[in-house]
């Protein structure tokens, strides 16, 4: 058994929908917490007017729950697009592809003449549906004592300089807690102020900024994932899920880039005997050895490119006429790294929730908890 989901809907269509299958029965799900994650996704300094003033995302859970508990049936969720009411009935076709977007590749792939059709589905607006589903994955993990969090470590040229290999579960949870009330989800106040300033400068300069964010999971049992087949390794599954977030172009498990520059003897997480149990004094492996959770926090750091919709003119070609043309500017964020961190939490929760079900099975939460030795 595992979690699987499908999303549907367009960026400016009437609604987004997601169906999450495989959710075991008996998991407490608070719809208010689903909405909380949708609001967290819409926050962050540098977000555009659609996220901050137009949309007020709300999850309508239309199946799979009864009396606040999952039933074991597929969970269907609708997130309405309030901006749909503002869309004109007809617009001229968009024929000049925007560099950095899926416009050209999508048009060639599907034989489309109007690039807006590509934009509607390729848009990062789709991630609202994934965040709604991820909130249920988070609920499943919480029911067995596991937690997922995130924080921003860099935006543009500003880097908070966090050494991931030395951070334990308590450190990571504290950083995420500090990030919740910050404008850019950065737990370092000094770095946060510089990040806000960099975003404001980018807005004035008609630019966009990317950055880096960290997603972590704590309280996970040992043994999720497997080294027996390549597609079961959690490194690959987490990397694939995080790279599926629009504009994310790189993923580290733990401080991988730092580790790559140091000798092997300096970056192994020693196995120590403490108080009759095993312990580690570092986490350079990012909580995974051989694609399997080892009891340490699972930590991933993601690199997000600057968003492609810049206000400065960019050169393109009109696919209809064949002449050089400046593609249209479509309203966008200046920086969406804080929002991407929340999406990262969602996809990580879904991957780890699936791995949990594969490891302990069970159609019901009480049986899963019993298999983990947690009791009813």
Backbone torsions as a table, in degrees:
resi	resn	phi	psi	omega
1	UNK	NA	143.1	176.4
2	UNK	-154.4	167.3	174.7
3	UNK	-86.4	138.3	173.2
4	UNK	-142.3	149.9	-176.8
5	UNK	-146.3	155.6	172.2
6	UNK	-134.1	139.0	174.5
7	UNK	-112.3	157.9	175.6
8	UNK	-149.3	162.4	178.5
9	UNK	117.8	155.9	-178.7
10	UNK	-105.1	160.6	-178.2
11	UNK	-59.6	-42.1	-177.9
12	UNK	-113.4	17.8	175.4
13	UNK	-81.3	-174.5	-175.8
14	UNK	-68.2	-30.5	-176.1
15	UNK	-166.7	163.0	168.4
16	UNK	-107.2	146.2	176.2
17	UNK	-134.0	151.2	174.8
18	UNK	-141.1	140.4	174.2
19	UNK	-119.0	121.4	179.0
20	UNK	-107.9	119.3	-178.7
21	UNK	-109.7	148.9	176.8
22	UNK	97.3	0.1	179.4
23	UNK	-68.1	120.2	-178.4
24	UNK	-68.1	157.8	179.8
25	UNK	-73.4	150.4	172.6
26	UNK	91.6	4.4	179.4
27	UNK	-83.9	124.6	176.8
28	UNK	-66.2	127.7	179.4
29	UNK	-129.0	118.7	177.8
30	UNK	-99.7	110.7	-179.4
31	UNK	-55.6	-29.1	178.8
32	UNK	-63.8	-31.4	178.1
33	UNK	-74.7	-29.9	173.5
34	UNK	-64.5	-46.2	177.5
35	UNK	-63.4	-35.2	178.0
36	UNK	-59.7	-44.2	179.3
37	UNK	-67.2	-34.7	175.8
38	UNK	-63.6	-39.5	177.3
39	UNK	-67.8	-39.6	178.4
40	UNK	-61.1	-37.9	178.0
41	UNK	-64.1	-30.1	-177.5
42	UNK	-85.2	-5.9	-175.4
43	UNK	-90.4	-178.9	176.6
44	UNK	110.6	135.5	177.1
45	UNK	-63.8	133.1	-178.8
46	UNK	103.9	-2.9	177.9
47	UNK	-76.2	152.4	-178.0
48	UNK	-82.7	178.9	-173.6
49	UNK	-66.1	-30.3	-178.5
50	UNK	-63.1	-42.5	-178.0
51	UNK	-73.9	-34.9	-172.2
52	UNK	-94.2	-23.5	-175.4
53	UNK	-126.8	-27.2	-173.2
54	UNK	-93.3	-60.6	-175.8
55	UNK	-81.9	139.8	171.7
56	UNK	-129.3	82.1	-167.6
57	UNK	-63.0	135.4	179.3
58	UNK	-140.1	132.4	-179.7
59	UNK	-90.1	119.4	172.4
60	UNK	-97.4	104.4	-179.4
61	UNK	-86.3	110.3	-170.3
62	UNK	-102.5	-7.7	175.5
63	UNK	-162.0	161.6	174.3
64	UNK	93.6	-3.3	177.6
65	UNK	-126.2	146.4	173.4
66	UNK	-147.3	124.4	179.9
67	UNK	53.5	38.0	176.0
68	UNK	80.1	7.0	179.1
69	UNK	-122.7	144.7	174.0
70	UNK	-67.2	147.9	-175.0
71	UNK	-103.3	-7.5	-173.4
72	UNK	95.0	-14.6	177.0
73	UNK	-83.3	162.3	175.8
74	UNK	-56.9	140.0	178.0
75	UNK	-97.7	122.2	177.5
76	UNK	-109.0	132.9	-177.4
77	UNK	-131.3	136.6	176.5
78	UNK	-114.3	134.8	172.7
79	UNK	-123.7	108.5	-176.2
80	UNK	-74.5	144.7	174.0
81	UNK	-94.4	105.8	179.8
82	UNK	-66.2	-26.3	-179.6
83	UNK	-70.1	-12.3	179.6
84	UNK	-58.0	-36.1	-178.1
85	UNK	-67.4	-18.9	-178.2
86	UNK	-92.1	-2.1	-174.8
87	UNK	-83.2	134.9	176.2
88	UNK	-68.4	154.8	-178.9
89	UNK	-66.6	-38.1	-177.9
90	UNK	-135.1	143.7	174.3
91	UNK	-137.8	150.7	174.4
92	UNK	-64.5	149.9	-179.3
93	UNK	-61.0	142.4	175.1
94	UNK	-92.9	117.6	-171.8
95	UNK	-120.0	-3.8	177.0
96	UNK	-104.8	110.4	-176.9
97	UNK	-70.0	143.1	179.4
98	UNK	-87.5	125.0	177.0
99	UNK	-57.2	139.2	178.0
100	UNK	90.1	-14.2	178.6
101	UNK	-98.6	176.1	178.7
102	UNK	-83.6	4.2	-172.3
103	UNK	-52.1	-56.8	-174.4
104	UNK	-69.1	-48.7	-178.8
105	UNK	-60.9	-41.3	-179.5
106	UNK	-67.6	-40.5	179.6
107	UNK	-63.7	-42.5	179.3
108	UNK	-69.4	-37.4	-178.7
109	UNK	-64.8	-47.0	-173.0
110	UNK	-103.5	1.1	178.7
111	UNK	67.5	41.4	-175.3
112	UNK	-98.0	139.2	179.3
113	UNK	-92.1	-26.5	179.7
114	UNK	-106.3	113.8	-175.3
115	UNK	-68.4	-14.9	176.5
116	UNK	-62.6	-30.0	179.6
117	UNK	-63.5	-39.6	176.4
118	UNK	-65.4	-47.3	-176.0
119	UNK	-58.3	-37.9	-174.9
120	UNK	-59.7	-39.0	-177.5
121	UNK	-95.3	-28.9	-179.3
122	UNK	-77.0	-14.8	-177.2
123	UNK	-58.7	147.3	176.5
124	UNK	-69.0	-6.9	174.7
125	UNK	-56.3	-29.8	179.5
126	UNK	-57.4	-25.7	-175.7
127	UNK	-68.3	-15.5	174.6
128	UNK	-60.3	-39.5	178.7
129	UNK	-66.4	-37.7	179.1
130	UNK	-68.3	-35.8	177.8
131	UNK	-65.7	-38.4	177.3
132	UNK	-61.8	-45.3	177.6
133	UNK	-65.8	-39.7	-179.6
134	UNK	-62.8	-28.4	177.3
135	UNK	-63.5	-32.6	176.3
136	UNK	-74.5	-37.4	173.2
137	UNK	-60.5	-39.3	177.3
138	UNK	-64.0	-38.9	179.0
139	UNK	-63.6	-39.7	177.3
140	UNK	-62.7	-46.4	179.3
141	UNK	-63.4	-41.0	-179.6
142	UNK	-62.2	-32.3	-178.6
143	UNK	-67.9	-14.3	176.6
144	UNK	-116.5	14.1	173.8
145	UNK	89.1	13.6	179.4
146	UNK	-103.4	148.6	-176.0
147	UNK	-133.9	146.2	178.2
148	UNK	-121.6	136.2	178.8
149	UNK	-145.8	177.6	-179.7
150	UNK	-157.4	163.3	171.0
151	UNK	-160.1	159.0	179.9
152	UNK	-93.0	133.3	-180.0
153	UNK	-109.4	-17.8	180.0
154	UNK	-156.7	144.2	169.7
155	UNK	-137.9	124.2	-177.8
156	UNK	54.7	-129.0	-177.8
157	UNK	-82.3	-4.2	-175.0
158	UNK	-94.7	120.4	-178.6
159	UNK	-123.4	125.3	-179.8
160	UNK	-73.3	-12.4	172.8
161	UNK	66.5	48.8	-177.6
162	UNK	-90.7	130.1	179.5
163	UNK	-91.0	101.4	-172.1
164	UNK	-68.0	-31.5	-175.3
165	UNK	-64.4	-19.7	-176.5
166	UNK	-101.5	1.1	-175.1
167	UNK	-92.8	124.3	175.4
168	UNK	-90.7	-177.4	-177.2
169	UNK	-59.2	-45.1	180.0
170	UNK	-63.1	-38.9	178.4
171	UNK	-62.8	-47.2	-177.7
172	UNK	-63.6	-43.3	179.7
173	UNK	-65.9	-36.3	178.1
174	UNK	-66.8	-40.8	178.9
175	UNK	-64.2	-41.9	178.6
176	UNK	-64.8	-38.8	178.6
177	UNK	-63.5	-41.2	177.0
178	UNK	-64.7	-35.4	-177.4
179	UNK	-68.1	-25.9	-173.6
180	UNK	-59.0	-34.5	-176.5
181	UNK	-100.1	10.4	-176.4
182	UNK	-98.2	147.7	-177.2
183	UNK	-61.0	-31.1	-178.3
184	UNK	-121.2	17.6	179.8
185	UNK	59.6	32.4	176.1
186	UNK	-104.9	127.6	-177.5
187	UNK	-78.1	-7.4	-179.8
188	UNK	-99.2	109.5	-175.6
189	UNK	-58.4	-39.6	-179.0
190	UNK	-65.9	-46.1	178.6
191	UNK	-65.8	-37.1	179.8
192	UNK	-60.1	-44.7	179.9
193	UNK	-60.7	-39.9	177.9
194	UNK	-68.2	-36.4	177.8
195	UNK	-64.8	-44.0	178.1
196	UNK	-59.7	-42.7	178.0
197	UNK	-63.0	-39.8	179.1
198	UNK	-65.0	-38.7	178.0
199	UNK	-65.9	-41.8	178.8
200	UNK	-63.6	-40.5	177.4
201	UNK	-64.6	-39.9	178.5
202	UNK	-63.2	-39.0	178.4
203	UNK	-62.0	-45.0	179.4
204	UNK	-62.9	-39.1	-179.4
205	UNK	-83.0	6.1	178.6
206	UNK	60.5	38.4	-179.0
207	UNK	-115.5	177.7	171.3
208	UNK	-129.3	162.5	-179.0
209	UNK	-130.9	142.9	170.7
210	UNK	-103.0	-160.5	179.8
211	UNK	169.0	-159.8	-177.5
212	UNK	-134.9	143.5	175.8
213	UNK	-136.4	156.8	-178.6
214	UNK	-115.1	132.2	172.0
215	UNK	-117.0	135.7	-178.7
216	UNK	-137.6	156.2	174.7
217	UNK	-132.0	130.3	-179.6
218	UNK	-120.8	160.4	178.4
219	UNK	75.9	16.6	179.9
220	UNK	-79.5	146.0	174.7
221	UNK	-73.6	157.5	173.5
222	UNK	-70.6	142.4	170.1
223	UNK	102.9	6.0	174.3
224	UNK	-75.2	140.3	-174.8
225	UNK	86.5	-178.0	-179.6
226	UNK	-160.2	151.3	173.8
227	UNK	-97.8	1.6	-172.6
228	UNK	-73.4	-25.5	174.8
229	UNK	-141.3	148.3	-175.1
230	UNK	-58.9	-39.2	-175.1
231	UNK	-78.8	-1.8	176.8
232	UNK	-98.1	-10.4	-179.6
233	UNK	-67.7	127.4	-176.5
234	UNK	-67.7	-28.0	175.9
235	UNK	-54.0	-51.0	-177.7
236	UNK	-68.3	-39.2	-178.2
237	UNK	-68.6	-41.4	176.9
238	UNK	-67.9	-42.4	178.6
239	UNK	-60.6	-43.7	179.2
240	UNK	-63.3	-41.9	-179.7
241	UNK	-65.1	-43.1	-178.8
242	UNK	-70.7	-36.2	178.0
243	UNK	-71.6	-14.5	176.9
244	UNK	-79.0	-8.2	176.2
245	UNK	-74.3	127.6	-178.8
246	UNK	-52.2	135.2	177.5
247	UNK	78.2	-6.8	174.1
248	UNK	-79.7	122.8	-174.4
249	UNK	-117.6	-7.0	179.8
250	UNK	-152.8	146.4	178.9
251	UNK	-138.1	130.4	170.6
252	UNK	-108.1	138.2	166.9
253	UNK	-96.1	112.9	-170.4
254	UNK	68.3	-165.7	179.2
255	UNK	-82.2	63.6	-169.5
256	UNK	-62.4	-40.0	-178.5
257	UNK	-66.6	-42.2	176.6
258	UNK	-62.6	-44.9	-179.2
259	UNK	-59.9	-37.9	-177.6
260	UNK	-64.1	-19.1	-176.6
261	UNK	-97.0	-2.4	-173.8
262	UNK	-117.2	157.8	177.0
263	UNK	-66.8	152.1	-173.8
264	UNK	-58.4	-36.8	-177.1
265	UNK	-66.5	-17.9	-176.9
266	UNK	-90.3	-11.0	-170.9
267	UNK	-125.8	21.0	172.5
268	UNK	-94.5	141.0	-178.6
269	UNK	-87.8	103.0	-175.0
270	UNK	-57.4	144.3	177.0
271	UNK	-100.2	118.3	-172.4
272	UNK	-119.9	150.8	174.2
273	UNK	-97.9	118.2	-179.3
274	UNK	-136.3	117.1	175.9
275	UNK	59.5	35.7	178.0
276	UNK	82.1	6.4	177.5
277	UNK	-134.3	169.7	-179.4
278	UNK	-89.6	146.6	-178.5
279	UNK	-146.5	165.0	175.1
280	UNK	-126.9	153.9	177.0
281	UNK	-113.6	11.1	175.3
282	UNK	-158.0	172.2	-179.8
283	UNK	-143.5	53.7	177.6
284	UNK	-66.9	-24.9	-179.7
285	UNK	-78.8	-7.3	179.9
286	UNK	67.7	26.2	176.2
287	UNK	83.6	4.5	-177.8
288	UNK	-132.2	128.0	172.8
289	UNK	-128.1	123.4	-176.1
290	UNK	65.6	25.5	-178.6
291	UNK	76.8	15.0	-175.4
292	UNK	-124.4	139.9	176.0
293	UNK	-64.3	138.4	-175.3
294	UNK	-114.9	10.9	-179.8
295	UNK	98.9	-16.8	175.0
296	UNK	-84.2	162.5	174.5
297	UNK	-59.2	138.6	172.4
298	UNK	-83.0	126.4	-173.8
299	UNK	-131.4	129.1	175.8
300	UNK	-131.6	136.5	175.3
301	UNK	-114.8	131.5	-173.2
302	UNK	-117.3	141.1	176.4
303	UNK	-106.1	124.4	-179.0
304	UNK	-112.1	127.7	-180.0
305	UNK	-73.1	160.5	172.5
306	UNK	-60.0	141.8	-179.6
307	UNK	-61.8	145.2	-170.2
308	UNK	-78.1	-20.4	-178.4
309	UNK	-82.8	88.0	177.3
310	UNK	-101.8	152.9	-178.7
311	UNK	-80.2	-16.9	176.3
312	UNK	-69.9	145.3	-179.4
313	UNK	-66.2	138.3	178.0
314	UNK	-124.7	146.5	-177.3
315	UNK	-83.4	137.8	176.5
316	UNK	-150.0	-170.9	-179.6
317	UNK	-130.6	134.3	174.5
318	UNK	-75.4	117.8	-175.1
319	UNK	-69.2	-20.0	-179.9
320	UNK	-82.3	-43.5	-177.4
321	UNK	-96.4	-22.6	-176.2
322	UNK	81.8	1.5	-178.6
323	UNK	-91.5	156.9	174.6
324	UNK	-60.6	143.6	-178.0
325	UNK	-155.9	149.2	173.1
326	UNK	-88.0	123.7	179.9
327	UNK	-67.5	154.6	-179.9
328	UNK	-69.4	147.7	173.0
329	UNK	-83.8	127.9	176.1
330	UNK	-109.3	129.7	-175.4
331	UNK	-48.3	142.4	-173.4
332	UNK	-155.8	175.6	174.0
333	UNK	-83.5	156.7	169.1
334	UNK	-80.4	-38.7	179.6
335	UNK	-150.9	130.9	180.0
336	UNK	-124.4	21.5	-179.1
337	UNK	-62.0	-44.3	177.6
338	UNK	-59.5	-39.3	178.1
339	UNK	-66.7	-40.9	179.8
340	UNK	-62.0	-32.1	177.7
341	UNK	-62.3	-39.3	178.8
342	UNK	-68.8	-39.2	174.5
343	UNK	-62.5	-38.2	177.3
344	UNK	-60.2	-41.2	175.5
345	UNK	-56.9	-43.4	-176.1
346	UNK	-63.4	-48.3	-176.1
347	UNK	-70.8	-32.9	176.1
348	UNK	-66.4	-41.5	178.9
349	UNK	-61.4	-38.0	-179.9
350	UNK	-70.0	-41.2	177.7
351	UNK	-65.0	-45.8	-178.0
352	UNK	-70.9	-33.8	174.7
353	UNK	-62.0	-40.9	176.0
354	UNK	-62.7	-44.5	-179.8
355	UNK	-63.3	-35.9	177.5
356	UNK	-62.9	-45.1	-180.0
357	UNK	-66.7	-36.6	177.9
358	UNK	-64.9	-36.1	-176.4
359	UNK	-76.7	-42.0	-171.8
360	UNK	-113.7	-8.4	175.2
361	UNK	58.9	-164.4	175.9
362	UNK	97.2	135.0	175.7
363	UNK	-89.7	-7.4	-175.1
364	UNK	-132.5	145.8	-178.6
365	UNK	-61.4	-38.2	-177.5
366	UNK	-63.8	-35.9	178.1
367	UNK	-71.2	-36.3	177.2
368	UNK	-63.8	-47.5	-180.0
369	UNK	-63.4	-37.4	177.1
370	UNK	-64.0	-41.6	178.6
371	UNK	-64.9	-25.9	178.0
372	UNK	-89.2	-2.0	-178.6
373	UNK	76.0	24.8	-177.1
374	UNK	-97.5	-9.9	-178.6
375	UNK	81.3	-178.8	-176.1
376	UNK	-70.4	NA	NA
